[in-house]
Amino acid sequence: MEEKTKKVIDRIDESIDSLKNKNFMIYFFVIDTKGTPNGSTQYIYEMSKELIDLGYNVTMLHQEKEFVGVLDWLGEEYANIPHSCIENENIKVSSSDFLIIPEIFSNVMNQTKELPCKRIILCQNVNYITEFIPLGVSWSNYNIYDVLTTSEVQATDLKELFPGLKTKVISPAIPEYFRNNDIPKKLMVSIVTKEQSLVNKIVKQFHWKFPQYRWVTFTDLRGMPREAFSDTLRESAITVWVDEDSYFGYAPIEAIKSGSIVVGKIPNIIPEWMYNEDNTGLSNAGVWFNDIRDSQKIIANAIKSILDDVVPQELYDAMATFETKYTIENRREQISKVFGDYVDARVAEITSVKDKILNNK
């Protein structure tokens, strides 16, 4: 064997050993939310922390030279995950490393085409793809064929958009501090929506239409740190959720697990959890509406039902089924299997390259 070929084989063997012994790096590309809570970013950080706990090496990559991070809303255990700025540091990747790129970073997909690492797209919302990818371009143009997503619904949609795509699913998990307790709820309505204008519309029009309930407190939960968010949900008798573009919907599940009755607008793409067990209709775990103009009447009816103690038992029964759904344990098992499969596939891929080199000698 020529010396040059031997060196190549040695490097390949080093990569294979690194993969088998977890001596490689998983890089997650993240945006800086500037301290504002964000479900998609939380999903990435929680997955990263889980991978670290499983013995993997993880680094968060970002473009901002002055990175604010997640300390104020996710806490130290997530803020202390290693971070690197691609603008300030010379980051070297090898064939045993993995780079996870969110669907919104088409520019990063293009810029990293020549890197030796394994690149995987993380798609949490199919709706965002068209906002950032150039016209006439597909993910195959970036030489990326593996996608990690949050639900089977999205996996199906992605395969329809990009035939030949290989998808894996890791469902989000709801932290254990989103829980119910035995303390009676306050007759308070929490509102979870992205737009201040919707908060104003819901609350002001409610007061105009139902002045008899002016004494009911409405709380806007946007921007709250996670544990304060969970405390407020646990105190609230009712939670209003409006997010038409959501592909999953963290907040309503968090509210249900906290024992708060959800009054929610049906999103454009109905997430899996919103269906009942046999998929014949929507779950009874919430009160759903299509027209935002109906929200005030539904809230008023919910308040009256609570005051009269006539909330249907089937609603509480359906809410109770969520206690065992989207748990940390289930997510940990998924992460362990999915990334174990990615590593095994990468070992097989690199080994096949080695075999071709040896067979050509």
C-alpha positions in Angstrom: 0.0 0.0 0.0 1.3 3.4 -1.0 2.2 5.8 1.9 -0.3 8.3 0.7 -3.1 5.7 0.6 -2.1 4.4 4.0 -2.4 7.9 5.5 -5.9 8.2 4.0 -6.9 4.8 5.5 -5.4 5.8 8.8 -7.5 9.0 8.9 -10.6 7.1 7.9 -9.9 4.6 10.8 -9.5 7.5 13.2 -12.9 8.9 12.1 -14.5 5.5 12.6 -13.0 5.1 16.0 -14.1 8.6 17.0 -17.7 7.8 16.0 -17.7 4.5 17.9 -16.2 6.1 21.0 -18.2 9.4 20.9 -15.0 11.4 20.4 -16.7 13.7 17.9 -18.7 16.9 18.0 -22.4 17.6 17.3 -22.8 21.2 16.3 -26.2 22.9 16.5 -26.6 26.2 14.6 -28.8 28.5 16.7 -30.2 32.0 16.5 -29.9 34.5 19.3 -33.4 35.3 20.6 -31.9 38.2 22.6 -33.3 36.8 25.8 -36.9 36.3 24.4 -38.4 32.9 25.1 -38.8 30.8 21.9 -40.2 27.3 21.6 -38.1 26.3 18.7 -34.8 27.5 20.3 -35.8 25.7 23.5 -36.3 22.5 21.6 -32.7 22.7 20.3 -31.2 23.5 23.7 -33.1 20.7 25.5 -32.0 18.2 22.8 -28.5 19.4 23.2 -28.5 19.0 26.9 -30.0 15.5 26.6 -27.2 14.6 24.2 -24.6 15.8 26.6 -26.2 13.7 29.3 -26.0 10.7 27.0 -22.2 11.2 26.6 -22.0 13.2 23.4 -20.0 16.3 22.8 -22.1 19.3 21.8 -21.4 22.9 20.8 -23.9 25.6 19.9 -22.8 27.7 16.9 -24.0 31.2 16.3 -23.2 34.2 14.1 -23.6 37.0 16.7 -20.4 38.5 18.1 -22.4 39.8 21.1 -24.5 36.7 22.0 -27.2 37.2 24.6 -28.2 33.6 24.9 -30.8 31.8 27.0 -29.7 32.4 30.6 -32.6 34.7 31.5 -35.3 32.3 30.4 -33.8 28.8 30.3 -31.3 29.0 33.1 -27.7 28.2 33.7 -27.7 24.5 32.8 -28.6 25.5 29.2 -26.6 28.7 29.0 -23.5 26.8 30.1 -23.6 24.5 27.1 -20.4 25.3 25.1 -21.0 28.0 22.5 -18.8 29.2 19.6 -19.2 32.2 17.3 -18.3 31.4 13.7 -17.3 35.0 13.2 -14.7 35.0 15.9 -13.3 31.5 16.1 -11.6 29.2 13.6 -13.9 26.1 13.9 -12.5 23.0 12.3 -14.8 20.0 11.6 -14.0 16.5 10.7 -15.8 13.7 8.8 -16.9 12.3 12.2 -18.6 15.5 13.3 -22.3 16.4 12.8 -23.7 19.8 11.9 -27.4 20.3 12.7 -28.9 23.2 10.7 -32.4 24.7 11.3 -34.7 25.0 8.2 -34.4 28.8 8.3 -30.7 28.8 7.6 -30.5 28.2 3.8 -27.5 30.4 3.6 -25.6 28.2 6.1 -26.6 25.1 4.1 -25.1 26.6 1.1 -22.0 27.8 2.8 -21.2 24.5 4.4 -21.5 22.3 1.2 -17.8 21.5 1.1 -17.4 20.6 4.8 -16.4 17.0 5.5 -18.9 16.6 8.4 -22.4 15.0 8.2 -25.0 17.8 7.8 -28.6 17.3 9.0 -31.5 19.8 8.6 -33.6 20.3 11.7 -37.1 21.3 10.5 -39.6 22.4 13.2 -42.0 24.3 10.9 -42.4 23.5 7.2 -44.0 26.9 6.7 -40.7 28.6 7.2 -38.8 26.8 4.4 -40.2 28.9 1.6 -39.4 32.2 3.4 -35.7 31.6 3.3 -34.8 29.2 0.4 -34.1 30.9 -3.0 -36.5 30.3 -5.9 -35.7 27.2 -7.9 -33.5 25.7 -5.1 -34.1 22.5 -3.3 -32.3 21.0 -0.2 -30.7 18.5 -2.6 -28.8 21.5 -4.2 -27.1 21.8 -0.8 -26.3 18.1 -0.8 -28.4 17.5 2.3 -30.8 14.5 2.3 -31.3 13.9 6.1 -33.9 15.8 8.0 -34.8 15.7 11.7 -38.3 16.9 12.5 -40.9 17.0 15.3 -43.8 15.0 14.1 -44.9 12.4 11.6 -47.2 15.0 10.0 -44.3 17.2 9.2 -42.2 14.2 8.1 -44.9 13.3 5.6 -45.2 17.0 4.3 -41.4 17.2 3.9 -41.2 14.0 1.9 -43.9 15.4 -0.4 -41.9 18.6 -0.9 -38.5 16.8 -1.3 -38.9 13.3 -2.7 -36.0 11.0 -1.5 -35.6 12.8 1.8 -34.7 10.7 4.8 -36.6 11.8 7.9 -36.4 11.0 11.5 -38.7 12.3 14.3 -38.0 13.5 17.8 -41.1 14.7 19.5 -40.9 17.7 21.8 -41.2 17.1 25.5 -42.9 19.2 28.1 -40.7 19.9 31.2 -41.9 18.4 34.4 -42.5 21.8 36.0 -45.6 22.1 33.9 -47.8 20.2 36.2 -51.1 20.5 38.1 -51.6 20.8 41.8 -54.4 20.6 44.4 -54.6 24.4 44.8 -57.8 25.8 43.4 -57.4 27.8 40.2 -57.7 31.6 40.2 -60.4 32.8 37.8 -57.7 34.2 35.6 -57.3 33.9 31.8 -53.8 33.6 30.4 -53.2 34.5 26.8 -50.5 32.9 24.6 -50.1 34.5 21.2 -47.3 36.1 19.3 -49.0 39.4 18.5 -49.9 42.2 20.9 -52.7 43.2 18.6 -54.4 39.9 19.1 -54.1 40.3 22.9 -55.7 43.7 22.6 -58.5 42.4 20.3 -59.4 39.4 22.6 -59.3 41.3 25.9 -60.9 44.6 24.9 -63.6 43.1 22.8 -64.3 40.6 25.7 -64.8 43.5 28.1 -67.1 45.3 25.7 -69.2 42.2 25.0 -69.3 40.8 28.5 -69.0 43.7 31.0 -70.3 41.5 33.8 -66.9 39.7 33.7 -64.7 42.8 33.9 -63.4 41.6 37.2 -61.7 38.6 35.5 -58.0 39.1 35.1 -56.3 38.5 31.8 -52.5 37.9 31.7 -50.3 38.1 28.6 -47.6 35.4 28.9 -45.4 36.6 26.1 -41.7 37.0 27.1 -42.1 35.3 30.5 -39.2 33.1 31.8 -40.2 29.4 31.5 -40.8 28.7 35.2 -42.8 31.9 35.7 -44.7 31.0 32.6 -45.5 27.5 34.1 -46.5 29.1 37.5 -49.0 31.4 35.8 -50.5 28.6 33.7 -50.9 26.5 36.9 -52.7 29.4 38.6 -55.0 30.1 35.6 -58.4 28.6 35.2 -58.3 29.3 31.5 -55.6 29.6 28.8 -56.3 31.2 25.4 -54.0 30.0 22.6 -53.7 31.6 19.1 -50.9 30.5 16.8 -52.2 29.8 13.3 -48.8 28.8 11.9 -47.9 26.4 14.6 -46.9 22.9 13.5 -46.8 21.6 17.1 -48.1 24.0 19.8 -46.2 23.8 23.0 -48.3 26.2 25.0 -51.7 24.4 24.9 -50.1 21.1 26.0 -48.2 22.9 28.8 -51.5 24.5 29.9 -53.4 21.1 29.8 -50.6 19.5 31.8 -50.9 22.4 34.3 -54.7 21.9 34.7 -55.7 25.0 32.8 -58.7 24.8 30.4 -57.5 25.6 26.9 -59.6 27.8 24.6 -57.6 27.5 21.3 -57.8 28.6 17.7 -57.4 25.7 15.4 -54.1 26.2 13.5 -53.8 25.9 9.7 -52.1 22.6 10.1 -53.7 20.6 12.9 -51.0 18.9 15.1 -51.2 15.2 15.9 -52.0 15.7 19.6 -55.2 17.8 18.8 -56.9 14.7 17.4 -58.8 12.2 19.6 -57.4 8.7 20.1 -59.1 7.2 17.0 -58.4 10.3 14.8 -62.1 10.8 14.1 -62.3 14.4 15.5 -60.6 16.9 17.7 -59.6 16.1 21.2 -61.9 16.9 24.1 -58.9 18.2 26.0 -59.6 21.7 24.9 -62.3 24.0 23.5 -61.5 24.8 19.9 -62.6 27.5 17.5 -61.9 28.6 13.9 -62.9 32.3 14.0 -61.2 34.7 16.4 -64.5 36.6 16.7 -65.9 33.6 18.5 -63.2 33.6 21.2 -64.8 36.1 23.6 -68.1 34.1 23.7 -66.2 30.8 24.3 -64.2 32.4 27.1 -67.4 33.8 28.7 -69.1 30.4 28.5 -66.0 28.8 30.1 -66.1 31.3 32.9 -69.8 30.7 33.5 -69.2 26.9 33.5 -66.5 27.2 36.1 -68.6 29.5 38.3 -71.6 27.2 38.0 -69.4 24.1 38.5 -70.7 22.5 35.3 -67.5 22.0 33.4 -68.0 18.7 31.5 -66.1 15.7 33.1 -65.1 14.5 29.6 -63.0 17.6 29.3 -61.1 16.9 32.5 -60.8 13.2 31.5 -59.3 14.1 28.2 -56.9 16.5 29.8 -55.8 13.8 32.2 -54.6 11.6 29.3 -51.9 14.2 28.6 -50.1 13.3 31.8 -48.2 10.5 30.1 -47.7 12.3 26.7 -44.6 14.2 25.6 -42.6 13.2 28.6 -38.9 13.8 29.2 -38.4 10.0 29.3 -40.0 9.4 25.9 -37.9 12.2 24.3 -34.7 10.8 25.8 -35.4 7.4 24.3 -36.1 9.0 20.9 -32.9 11.1 21.0 -30.8 8.1 22.0 -32.1 6.0 19.2 -32.1 8.6 16.5 -28.6 9.8 17.1 -27.4 6.3 17.7 -28.8 5.5 14.2 -27.1 8.6 12.7 -23.8 7.5 14.1 -24.2 3.9 12.9 -25.1 5.1 9.4 -22.2 7.5 9.4 -19.8 4.6 10.4 -21.2 2.5 7.6 -20.9 5.4 5.1 -17.2 6.0 6.0 -16.5 2.3 6.1 -17.8 2.0 2.5 -15.4 4.7 1.4 -12.6 2.8 3.0 -13.6 -0.4 1.3 -13.8 1.2 -2.1 -10.2 2.6 -1.6 -8.9 -0.8 -0.6 -10.7 -2.6 -3.4 -9.3 -0.3 -6.0 -5.7 -1.2 -4.9 
